[in-house]
């Protein structure tokens, strides 16, 4: 049914009407209509929205206003904004072909991205590839005539990477399985190596006689055990590191794994040779220490990264695979052609975009638009694929493109989340310089020593010591351990961090975009007030309205019925006398031993049934509408008796939260609503701008254009917010939001407290400082330790101890509370 809408600008009591979107604007002289919206690329209506001062055609007034405002910001074009988003990544949008999205296990750095992209594009039929290690996703653009989509995972898999279609359901490894594997595979054997060292080798380093003679059987037995256990730690537990080193060589991008592998394998190879010669200066313990320390850091990082994305099951499961023709025949959706007529019953999703040709019903668009109030649709009204018919069957004629808005949102979200993130870990960037430099220094020192007459073993040990002492455990742990501490601090504040990139990006945020419904408001319809005429009382009005609304499935009616059930004596309505149309409902209600027909809904609905609307109630209707609420008129016995005000109320803490966020940042409110529901936020000093009437498909594009002003954070809760959350530099989802929104976000406010958004920025800033402190210490340590190793003042063991000490400092600094 249709109630007096808070967003409607018309004078309901006078019966004047405007178009819901504000009406078509006369076309400007430069406007060009190619059938699609200039902002969001969705189809435009027969009379597209245009304006003399804006180039282009638009599907709604909201898109026009966004384009008008953001197209003028800093004289930055839309193409420049898109170039900024795609900077540093393969631009698959400009490549012809079909897109496939693969989940890939095993990525953990930028080198992995380059390697997988190179392997994929070297395959016949693959036109382009874009990998993201932050989301474990590869987007592959391919020609279906040259390669079977089912073969694409094989194109990427191999060398320790395992790819599969993201839409497939797969059994996930238990959360603690990686930890158990690390403890059993590395910790246990590593501890046994150290026990052998403590009993047989370390005493010899301090001048004591060894317990076992290394020239005897017992000595060889001890050495063999140490070698075997070290081999297990190095090649089993350390396999991801060795693979990462190999990949970096194949990709031509030296990374931290390469330096770690050189130190670990170098110590292992030297010790193996020395063991064969009967020497006791074995450095297997160095290999073990390196592998275990780095693996522990990687484990922390992997746990964080796996929360970054899911399989988008919440939205993909809602996609419609079948459709029912108007004659009742159910067929696969692929057989539906433009112009076909589909029957959609209450509770079912509309399969494809189109127009209603028969019937009237309230359409729940929350999954697609995120807005809380269902919209009444009748013949001639457009409907979106993926929305839900709530209370009556309708017949929908499929649009000319036979597409679904829901499918478009799914595709948009996949595209955004598979794109390469704009900021990579600082350690990965520095590795391209640091790693070759250290290897060159170690090689150069060894060569100089050999050239000056030093023994080969001495030259090799000094070169190896340089690599070991500079082995970037502190550098490698600086970021993940600080992030782990930040995640813990956030958790104490009921904030779940889903992507570590938030600690780099959040402190730099210049613009915070707040979705209205579910973020600034509660997101659910409730009764805000009841106003009555002189000869009626609020309890009676609410009770009788609630009795009628129990027969309706409309969310506004449900809010009235629920409030009536909680606060008044129950009253029953006669289901046999129930009537409804697009503007209201009525039924015989038995109360106080009298049978009255109670009418609930739009003022015009009451008038058409012979009920007058007293002038005393008109101000309450207008006031509710001006506040962005929905006034529902209730009457019986010839006239209206009261007005029930229903609305999606702003959160109590929203003003304080916005004021806190506005410190040093620009605040933008984004909503699909128009009129008073959006205007209430324009008069708040902390809010710099409000974009109203923005359809779901335009939210992500709005965020993209806002990025011309600087780093952008998006706060939302609905499935339709997910593409915008993913498009922003920082996405924050409210805990009451859909699963899709939380999967697309970098952080989730579990407690659903808007004030926690500001705390998210505070934790991110503190963690960012900690990362920089750790990195500064790591480089300062290397600046001192490497020269000492070059001078021959350290041996491999002391180098490993120094390296471990540096890591301990990083760990202690990271563990401090933020």
C-alpha positions in Angstrom: 0.0 0.0 0.0 1.0 3.6 -0.3 1.1 5.9 2.7 1.8 9.6 2.8 5.5 9.5 1.8 8.0 11.6 3.8 9.9 12.2 0.6 6.9 13.4 -1.4 7.0 17.2 -2.1 3.3 17.4 -3.0 0.5 18.8 -0.9 -1.3 15.6 0.0 -4.4 17.2 1.3 -4.8 19.3 -1.8 -4.2 16.3 -4.1 -1.4 18.0 -6.1 1.2 15.7 -7.5 4.8 15.8 -8.8 7.0 13.0 -10.1 8.7 11.0 -7.3 12.1 11.9 -8.5 11.4 15.6 -8.9 10.4 15.5 -12.5 12.3 15.6 -15.7 14.4 18.7 -16.2 14.4 20.3 -19.7 17.4 19.2 -21.7 20.4 21.6 -21.9 21.9 22.6 -25.2 24.9 20.3 -24.8 23.0 17.2 -23.5 23.4 14.0 -25.5 21.1 11.1 -24.9 22.6 7.7 -25.7 20.1 5.8 -23.6 22.4 5.5 -20.5 23.0 7.6 -17.5 26.2 9.8 -17.7 27.0 9.0 -14.1 26.1 5.4 -13.4 25.6 4.0 -17.0 22.2 2.7 -16.2 19.3 3.1 -18.7 17.6 6.5 -18.7 13.8 7.0 -18.8 12.0 8.1 -21.9 12.5 11.7 -20.7 16.0 11.7 -19.1 16.9 14.2 -16.5 19.1 17.0 -17.8 19.9 20.6 -17.0 21.2 23.6 -19.0 24.3 23.8 -16.9 25.2 20.1 -17.0 26.4 18.1 -19.9 24.9 14.6 -20.3 21.7 12.7 -19.5 20.8 11.1 -16.2 18.5 8.4 -14.9 17.4 10.5 -11.9 17.8 13.9 -10.3 20.2 12.5 -7.7 22.7 11.4 -10.4 22.4 14.8 -12.1 23.1 16.6 -8.8 26.1 14.4 -8.1 27.5 15.0 -11.6 26.9 18.7 -11.3 28.6 19.1 -8.0 31.6 16.7 -8.3 32.3 17.4 -12.0 33.3 20.9 -10.9 35.5 20.0 -8.0 39.1 21.1 -8.6 38.4 20.9 -12.3 39.0 17.2 -12.2 37.4 15.1 -14.9 35.8 11.8 -14.4 38.5 10.1 -16.5 41.2 11.5 -14.3 39.4 10.1 -11.2 39.1 6.7 -12.9 42.8 6.8 -13.9 43.6 7.4 -10.2 41.6 4.5 -9.1 43.2 2.1 -11.6 46.7 3.5 -11.1 49.3 0.7 -10.9 47.0 -2.1 -11.9 46.0 -3.8 -15.1 43.0 -2.0 -16.5 40.7 -4.9 -17.5 37.8 -2.5 -18.1 39.3 -1.4 -21.5 39.8 -5.0 -22.7 37.2 -6.9 -24.7 36.1 -10.2 -23.3 34.3 -11.9 -20.5 35.3 -11.5 -16.8 35.9 -14.4 -14.4 36.8 -13.9 -10.7 39.1 -16.5 -9.1 39.9 -16.9 -5.5 43.6 -17.7 -5.1 45.2 -19.2 -2.0 48.9 -18.5 -1.4 49.2 -14.8 -2.3 51.0 -12.6 0.2 52.8 -9.8 -1.5 52.9 -7.5 -4.5 55.3 -9.9 -6.3 52.6 -12.6 -6.2 50.3 -10.3 -8.0 52.8 -9.5 -10.8 53.7 -13.2 -11.1 50.1 -14.4 -11.4 49.1 -11.6 -13.8 52.1 -12.5 -16.0 51.3 -16.2 -16.0 47.6 -15.6 -16.8 48.3 -13.1 -19.7 50.8 -15.5 -21.2 48.0 -18.0 -21.9 46.2 -18.1 -25.2 42.7 -16.7 -24.9 43.4 -14.5 -21.8 43.2 -10.8 -22.6 44.1 -9.4 -19.3 44.4 -10.1 -15.5 44.4 -8.0 -12.3 45.4 -9.7 -9.1 44.9 -8.4 -5.5 46.8 -10.2 -2.7 44.8 -8.1 -0.2 41.6 -9.9 -1.2 43.1 -13.1 -2.6 41.4 -12.5 -5.9 42.4 -12.5 -9.6 40.1 -11.0 -12.2 40.7 -12.6 -15.6 39.4 -11.2 -18.8 39.2 -13.9 -21.5 37.8 -14.8 -24.9 35.3 -17.6 -24.4 35.8 -18.7 -28.0 39.5 -19.4 -27.3 39.5 -20.8 -23.8 36.9 -22.7 -21.7 36.0 -20.8 -18.4 36.4 -24.0 -16.5 40.1 -24.1 -17.5 40.9 -20.7 -16.0 41.8 -21.9 -12.5 44.5 -24.1 -14.1 45.9 -21.1 -15.8 46.7 -19.5 -12.4 47.2 -22.5 -10.2 50.7 -24.0 -9.6 53.9 -23.0 -7.8 52.0 -23.2 -4.5 49.0 -21.2 -5.7 45.5 -22.8 -5.7 42.8 -21.0 -7.7 39.1 -21.6 -7.9 36.0 -19.8 -9.0 35.0 -17.4 -6.2 31.3 -18.3 -6.5 32.0 -22.0 -5.7 31.4 -23.2 -2.2 34.5 -24.8 -0.7 35.2 -26.2 2.7 37.4 -23.7 4.5 40.4 -24.9 6.5 39.6 -24.7 10.2 40.7 -21.4 11.7 43.3 -23.0 14.0 44.6 -25.5 11.5 47.4 -23.2 10.3 48.5 -22.7 13.9 48.6 -26.4 14.6 50.6 -27.0 11.4 53.1 -24.4 12.5 53.4 -25.7 16.0 53.8 -29.3 15.0 55.7 -28.9 11.8 58.0 -26.1 12.9 57.9 -25.5 16.7 58.3 -29.1 17.8 61.2 -29.9 15.4 62.8 -26.5 16.0 62.7 -27.0 19.7 64.4 -30.4 19.3 67.2 -28.8 17.2 67.8 -26.3 20.0 67.9 -29.1 22.6 70.6 -30.9 20.6 72.5 -27.6 20.3 72.3 -26.9 24.1 73.6 -30.3 24.9 76.3 -30.9 22.3 77.2 -27.8 20.3 76.8 -24.6 22.4 79.3 -25.8 25.1 82.0 -26.1 22.4 81.5 -22.4 21.5 82.6 -21.4 25.0 85.7 -23.7 25.2 84.1 -26.7 26.8 84.7 -30.3 25.7 81.8 -31.6 23.6 79.7 -34.4 25.1 80.0 -36.2 21.8 83.1 -36.5 19.6 82.1 -35.2 16.2 84.6 -37.5 14.6 82.9 -40.6 16.1 79.7 -42.4 15.5 78.0 -40.5 18.4 79.0 -37.2 16.9 77.7 -38.1 13.4 74.4 -39.4 15.0 73.9 -36.0 16.8 74.8 -34.0 13.6 72.5 -36.2 11.5 69.6 -35.7 13.8 70.1 -31.9 13.8 70.4 -31.9 10.0 67.2 -34.0 9.6 65.1 -31.9 11.9 66.4 -28.6 10.4 65.6 -29.9 7.0 62.0 -30.5 8.0 61.7 -27.0 9.4 63.4 -25.4 6.4 61.6 -27.3 3.6 58.2 -27.9 5.2 57.5 -25.0 7.5 59.5 -22.7 5.4 58.1 -23.8 2.1 55.9 -20.7 1.6 59.0 -18.5 2.1 61.1 -20.6 -0.4 58.3 -20.5 -2.9 58.0 -16.7 -2.4 61.7 -16.3 -3.1 61.4 -18.4 -6.3 58.4 -16.4 -7.5 60.2 -13.1 -6.9 63.1 -14.4 -9.1 60.6 -15.5 -11.8 58.9 -12.1 -11.7 62.1 -10.1 -11.5 61.0 -8.4 -8.4 63.3 -9.2 -5.4 61.3 -9.3 -2.1 61.8 -10.0 1.5 61.2 -13.7 1.0 64.3 -13.8 -1.2 66.5 -12.3 1.4 65.1 -14.6 4.1 65.6 -17.6 1.9 69.2 -16.7 1.1 70.0 -16.4 4.8 68.2 -19.6 5.8 69.4 -21.7 2.9 72.9 -20.3 3.1 73.2 -21.2 6.7 71.8 -24.6 6.0 74.2 -25.3 3.0 77.3 -24.0 4.9 76.4 -26.1 7.9 75.8 -29.2 5.8 79.2 -28.9 4.2 80.9 -28.2 7.5 79.2 -31.2 9.1 80.5 -33.4 6.3 84.0 -32.1 7.1 83.6 -33.0 10.8 83.5 -29.4 12.0 81.5 -28.1 15.0 80.8 -24.6 13.8 77.3 -25.5 12.5 74.6 -22.9 12.0 71.5 -25.0 11.6 70.1 -23.1 14.6 70.3 -19.9 12.5 68.1 -21.5 9.8 65.6 -22.6 12.3 65.4 -19.3 14.1 64.9 -17.4 10.8 62.2 -19.7 9.5 60.2 -19.8 12.8 60.4 -16.1 13.4 59.2 -15.1 10.0 56.6 -17.9 9.8 55.1 -16.6 13.1 54.8 -13.1 11.6 53.2 -14.4 8.5 50.7 -16.4 10.5 49.5 -13.2 12.2 49.2 -11.5 8.8 47.3 -14.4 7.2 44.7 -14.4 10.0 44.0 -10.7 9.4 43.9 -11.0 5.6 41.4 -13.9 5.5 38.8 -11.6 7.0 39.2 -9.2 4.2 36.6 -10.8 1.9 34.2 -13.7 1.7 32.4 -15.4 -1.2 29.7 -12.8 -1.3 27.2 -15.5 -0.5 24.6 -13.2 0.9 24.1 -11.5 -2.4 24.9 -14.2 -4.9 22.5 -16.6 -3.2 19.7 -14.0 -3.8 20.2 -14.0 -7.5 17.3 -15.5 -9.3 17.9 -18.5 -11.5 14.3 -19.2 -12.5 11.3 -17.2 -13.5 7.6 -17.8 -13.7 5.8 -16.7 -16.9 2.4 -15.0 -16.6 0.8 -18.4 -17.6 2.4 -20.0 -14.6 5.2 -21.9 -16.4 8.5 -21.9 -14.6 11.5 -21.6 -16.9 15.3 -21.0 -16.5 16.0 -17.2 -16.4 18.3 -17.6 -19.4 15.2 -18.4 -21.6 13.5 -15.1 -20.7 13.5 -12.5 -23.5 12.8 -8.8 -23.5 9.1 -8.2 -23.5 8.2 -11.4 -21.7 5.6 -11.1 -18.9 6.5 -12.7 -15.6 4.3 -13.4 -12.6 5.9 -12.6 -9.3 4.0 -13.7 -6.1 4.3 -12.2 -2.6 7.7 -13.1 -1.0 9.4 -13.7 -4.3 12.2 -11.7 -5.9 11.6 -10.0 -9.3 14.0 -11.9 -11.7 14.8 -9.0 -14.1 14.3 -5.3 -14.5 11.1 -4.2 -16.1 7.7 -2.5 -15.7 4.6 -3.6 -13.8 1.7 -4.2 -16.2 -0.8 -5.7 -13.8 -1.4 -5.6 -10.1 -0.3 -3.3 -7.3 2.2 -4.2 -4.5 4.7 -2.8 -2.0 8.2 -3.6 -3.3 10.9 -4.2 -0.8 14.1 -2.7 -2.4 16.2 -2.9 0.7 18.7 -5.5 -0.7 19.3 -3.4 -3.8 18.8 0.2 -2.6 19.2 -0.2 1.2 16.3 2.1 1.9 14.0 0.9 4.6 10.5 1.8 3.3 9.0 -0.4 0.6 7.7 1.5 -2.4 4.2 1.0 -3.8 4.3 0.0 -7.4 1.5 -0.2 -9.9 1.0 -0.5 -13.7 3.5 1.5 -15.6 6.0 1.7 -12.7 9.6 0.4 -13.2 10.9 -2.3 -10.9 14.4 -3.7 -10.3 15.6 -7.2 -10.6 16.4 -8.6 -7.1 13.7 -6.6 -5.3 11.0 -8.4 -3.3 7.2 -8.3 -3.8 5.8 -8.1 -0.3 2.0 -8.2 -0.2 0.3 -8.9 -3.6 1.1 -10.6 -6.9 2.2 -8.5 -9.8 2.9 -9.1 -13.5 6.1 -7.6 -14.8 7.1 -7.0 -18.4 10.8 -7.6 -18.9 12.8 -4.6 -20.0 14.6 -4.3 -23.4 18.0 -5.4 -22.0 16.7 -8.3 -19.9 19.1 -7.4 -17.1 18.9 -7.4 -13.3 20.0 -4.5 -11.1 21.0 -7.1 -8.5 23.3 -8.9 -11.0 24.8 -5.6 -11.9 25.6 -4.8 -8.3 27.2 -8.3 -7.9 29.4 -7.7 -10.9 30.3 -4.2 -9.8 31.4 -5.4 -6.4 33.5 -8.3 -7.8 35.2 -5.8 -10.1 36.1 -3.4 -7.4 37.3 -6.0 -4.9 39.5 -7.7 -7.4 41.3 -4.5 -8.3 44.8 -4.0 -6.9 44.8 -1.8 -3.8 46.2 1.6 -4.2 48.7 1.4 -1.3 51.0 -1.6 -0.9 52.8 -2.5 2.3 55.8 -0.2 2.9 58.1 -3.1 3.5 57.2 -4.6 0.1 58.1 -1.3 -1.6 61.4 -1.0 0.2 62.3 -4.6 -0.5 62.9 -3.9 -4.2 65.8 -1.7 -3.1 66.9 -3.3 0.2 67.2 -6.9 -0.9 69.4 -6.4 -3.9 71.5 -4.0 -1.9 72.2 -6.5 0.9 72.9 -9.3 -1.5 75.3 -7.1 -3.4 77.1 -6.0 -0.2 77.4 -9.6 1.0 78.8 -10.8 -2.4 81.1 -7.9 -2.6 82.6 -8.4 0.9 83.2 -12.1 0.2 84.8 -11.3 -3.1 87.1 -8.7 -1.5 88.2 -11.1 1.3 89.0 -13.8 -1.3 90.9 -11.4 -3.4 93.0 -10.3 -0.3 94.0 -13.8 0.6 91.4 -14.8 3.2 90.4 -18.5 3.4 87.3 -19.4 1.4 85.5 -20.5 4.6 86.3 -17.2 6.2 85.1 -15.2 3.2 81.9 -17.3 2.9 81.2 -16.9 6.7 81.6 -13.1 6.6 79.3 -12.8 3.5 76.8 -15.1 5.1 76.9 -13.1 8.3 76.1 -9.9 6.4 73.0 -11.6 5.0 72.0 -13.1 8.3 72.4 -10.0 10.4 70.4 -8.0 7.8 67.8 -10.8 7.5 64.8 -8.6 7.7 62.9 -10.3 10.5 62.4 -7.0 12.3 61.6 -5.3 9.0 59.2 -8.2 8.0 57.5 -8.3 11.4 57.3 -4.5 11.8 54.0 -4.3 9.9 52.1 -7.5 10.7 52.8 -7.4 14.5 51.8 -3.8 14.7 48.7 -4.6 12.8 48.0 -7.6 15.1 48.2 -5.2 18.1 45.9 -2.7 16.3 43.4 -5.5 15.6 43.3 -6.4 19.3 42.9 -2.8 20.4 40.1 -2.4 17.9 38.4 -5.6 19.1 38.4 -4.3 22.7 36.3 -1.4 21.3 34.0 -3.8 19.4 35.5 -3.0 16.1 36.4 -5.8 13.7 39.3 -5.1 11.3 38.9 -6.9 8.1 41.8 -5.6 6.0 45.2 -4.4 7.2 45.2 -1.6 4.6 43.0 0.4 6.8 46.0 1.2 9.1 47.7 2.9 6.2 44.7 4.6 4.6 42.5 5.7 7.5 44.9 8.3 9.0 45.1 10.0 5.6 41.3 10.3 5.1 40.1 13.7 3.9 36.4 12.9 3.1 34.0 10.8 5.1 30.9 9.7 3.3 28.0 8.6 5.5 25.1 6.6 4.1 21.9 7.8 5.7 19.7 4.8 6.2 21.0 2.3 8.7 24.1 4.5 9.4 22.8 7.9 10.5 19.4 6.4 11.2 18.3 3.2 12.9 17.3 1.6 9.6 14.0 0.2 10.9 10.5 1.7 10.9 9.0 2.6 14.3 6.1 4.6 15.6 7.5 8.0 16.6 4.3 9.7 17.8 0.5 9.6 17.8 -1.7 12.7 17.4 -5.4 12.6 17.9 -8.5 14.8 17.4 -10.3 16.3 20.4 -12.8 13.5 20.9 -10.4 10.6 20.5 -7.5 9.1 22.6 -4.2 7.8 21.4 -4.6 4.4 22.9 -7.9 3.8 20.9 -6.4 5.2 17.7 -3.3 3.0 18.0 -5.3 -0.1 19.0 -7.8 0.1 16.1 -5.1 0.9 13.5 -3.0 -2.0 14.8 -5.9 -4.4 14.4 -6.3 -3.4 10.8 -2.6 -3.5 10.1 -2.2 -7.0 11.4 -3.9 -8.0 8.2 -1.3 -6.2 6.1 2.2 -7.2 5.2 3.5 -3.6 4.7 6.5 -2.7 6.9 4.9 0.6 8.0 1.8 -1.4 8.9 3.9 -3.9 10.7 5.5 -1.2 12.8 2.0 0.1 13.8 0.7 -3.4 14.6 3.8 -4.2 16.7 3.5 -1.0 18.7 -0.2 -1.5 19.3 0.4 -5.1 20.5 2.9 -3.9 23.0 1.1 -1.0 24.5 -2.7 -1.4 24.2 -5.4 -4.0 24.9 -5.8 -6.3 21.8 -8.5 -5.5 19.3 -9.5 -7.8 16.5 -10.4 -7.0 12.9 -12.7 -9.0 10.6 -10.5 -10.6 7.9 -13.6 -11.1 5.7 -14.2 -7.3 5.5 -10.5 -6.5 4.8 -10.0 -4.1 1.8 -6.9 -2.6 0.4 -5.5 -0.6 -2.5 -2.3 1.3 -3.2 -3.0 4.0 -0.6 -4.5 2.3 2.4 -6.4 -0.5 4.1 -9.7 -0.9 5.9 -11.6 -3.5 7.9 -14.4 -4.0 10.4 -13.0 -3.7 13.9 -14.9 -5.1 16.9 -14.2 -2.8 19.8 -16.3 -1.7 22.8 -19.2 -3.9 21.5 -19.5 -1.8 18.4 -18.5 -2.8 14.9 -16.8 0.1 13.1 -15.0 0.1 9.8 -11.6 1.5 10.5 -9.7 3.1 7.6 -5.9 3.5 7.7 -3.6 5.2 5.2 -3.4 8.3 2.9 -5.7 11.3 3.6 -7.1 10.9 0.1 -7.9 7.3 0.7 -10.0 8.3 3.7 -11.8 11.0 1.8 -12.7 8.6 -1.0 -14.4 6.4 1.5 -16.5 9.2 2.9 -14.3 10.2 5.9 -13.4 13.9 6.4 -10.0 15.0 7.6 -10.3 17.7 10.4 -8.2 20.8 10.0 -6.7 20.0 13.5 -4.9 17.0 12.1 -3.4 18.7 9.0 -0.5 20.4 10.8 0.5 17.1 12.3 0.6 15.5 8.8 2.7 18.4 7.4 5.0 18.4 10.4 5.7 14.7 10.1 6.4 15.1 6.4 8.7 18.1 7.0 10.7 16.0 9.6 11.2 13.2 7.0 8.7 10.9 8.7 5.6 9.2 7.3 2.2 10.3 8.6 -0.5 7.6 8.6 -4.1 8.8 9.1 -6.6 6.7 11.0 -10.4 7.2 11.0 -13.8 5.6 11.6 -17.4 6.6 11.9 -17.2 9.3 9.2 -14.0 11.1 9.9 -10.3 10.9 10.7 -9.5 10.5 14.4 -5.7 10.6 14.5 -2.3 10.6 12.8 0.3 8.0 13.6 3.8 9.2 12.7 6.1 6.4 11.5 9.7 6.9 10.6 13.3 5.7 10.4 14.6 7.8 13.3 18.1 9.2 13.4 20.4 7.6 15.8 20.6 9.4 19.2 24.3 9.8 18.9 24.5 10.8 15.3 25.2 14.6 15.8 28.0 14.0 18.3 29.5 11.3 16.2 29.5 13.5 13.0 31.0 16.4 14.9 33.8 14.2 16.1 34.4 12.8 12.6 34.4 16.3 11.1 37.7 17.4 12.9 40.0 17.9 9.9 37.7 16.0 7.5 34.9 16.8 5.1 31.6 15.1 5.9 29.3 14.1 3.0 25.9 12.4 3.5 24.7 10.1 0.8 21.2 8.8 0.5 18.6 7.4 -1.9 15.9 9.5 -0.2 14.8 12.9 -1.2 13.0 15.8 0.4 12.7 16.3 4.1 14.2 12.9 4.9 17.5 14.2 3.4 17.0 17.9 4.3 17.2 17.3 8.0 21.0 16.7 7.6 21.7 19.8 5.5 21.3 22.2 8.5 23.9 20.6 10.6 27.2 22.5 10.7 29.4 19.4 10.8 27.8 18.2 7.5 29.5 19.8 4.5 27.4 18.3 1.7 24.3 16.1 1.2 23.7 14.1 -2.0 20.0 13.1 -2.1 18.1 10.9 -4.5 21.3 8.9 -5.4 20.3 5.4 -6.8 22.3 2.4 -5.7 24.2 1.9 -8.9 25.5 5.5 -8.6 26.9 5.3 -5.1 30.2 3.7 -6.1 30.7 6.3 -8.9 29.9 9.1 -6.4 32.6 7.8 -4.1 35.1 7.5 -7.0 34.5 11.1 -8.0 34.8 12.3 -4.4 38.3 10.8 -4.4 39.4 13.8 -6.5 39.2 15.7 -3.2 41.6 13.3 -1.4 41.4 10.0 0.5 37.8 8.9 1.0 36.2 6.7 3.7 32.7 5.3 3.2 30.4 4.3 6.1 27.3 2.2 5.3 25.3 -0.9 6.1 23.3 -2.1 3.2 24.1 -4.6 0.4 23.7 -1.7 -2.1 26.5 0.1 -0.1 28.9 -2.7 -0.7 30.3 -1.5 -4.1 30.8 2.0 -2.6 32.4 0.5 0.5 34.8 -1.4 -1.7 35.5 1.6 -4.0 36.4 3.9 -1.2 40.0 4.0 0.2 38.5 3.0 3.6 35.2 1.1 4.0 33.5 0.9 7.4 30.3 -1.2 7.8 27.9 -0.9 10.7 27.3 -4.1 12.6 23.6 -4.1 11.8 24.4 -4.2 8.1 24.1 -7.0 5.6 26.7 -9.7 5.3 27.7 -8.3 1.9 28.4 -4.9 3.3 30.6 -6.3 6.1 32.5 -8.4 3.6 33.2 -5.4 1.4 34.4 -3.2 4.3 37.8 -2.8 5.8 36.3 -2.6 9.3 33.0 -3.5 10.9 31.4 -1.8 13.9 30.2 -4.8 15.8 28.4 -2.8 18.5 26.5 -0.8 15.9 27.6 2.4 17.6 28.1 5.2 15.2 30.6 6.8 17.7 32.9 3.9 17.1 33.6 5.1 13.6 35.8 7.9 15.1 37.4 5.3 17.4 38.3 3.3 14.2 40.2 6.3 12.9 42.0 6.7 16.2 43.1 3.1 16.4 44.2 3.2 12.8 46.3 6.3 13.4 47.9 4.8 16.5 48.7 1.6 14.6 50.1 3.6 11.7 52.5 5.4 14.1 53.6 2.0 15.6 54.3 0.6 12.1 56.5 3.6 11.4 58.3 3.3 14.7 59.0 -0.4 14.1 60.3 0.3 10.6 62.5 3.1 11.8 64.0 0.8 14.4 64.5 -2.0 11.9 66.5 0.3 9.5 68.5 1.8 12.3 69.4 -1.7 13.5 70.6 -2.6 10.0 72.5 0.6 9.6 74.6 -0.5 12.7 74.7 -4.3 12.3 75.6 -4.5 8.7 78.9 -2.5 9.0 79.8 -4.7 12.1 79.3 -7.8 10.0 81.4 -6.4 7.1 84.2 -5.7 9.5 84.2 -9.3 10.6 83.2 -8.4 14.2 80.2 -10.8 14.2 79.9 -14.5 13.4 76.7 -16.1 12.1 75.5 -17.1 15.6 75.9 -13.7 17.1 74.3 -12.3 13.9 71.3 -14.5 14.5 71.2 -13.4 18.1 71.3 -9.8 17.1 68.6 -10.4 14.5 66.4 -12.0 17.1 67.1 -9.2 19.6 66.0 -6.7 17.0 62.8 -8.7 16.4 62.1 -8.8 20.2 62.2 -5.0 20.3 59.7 -4.8 17.5 57.5 -7.3 19.3 57.6 -5.4 22.6 56.8 -2.1 20.9 53.9 -3.7 19.0 52.4 -5.2 22.1 52.0 -1.8 23.8 48.4 -0.7 24.1 47.2 1.9 21.6 
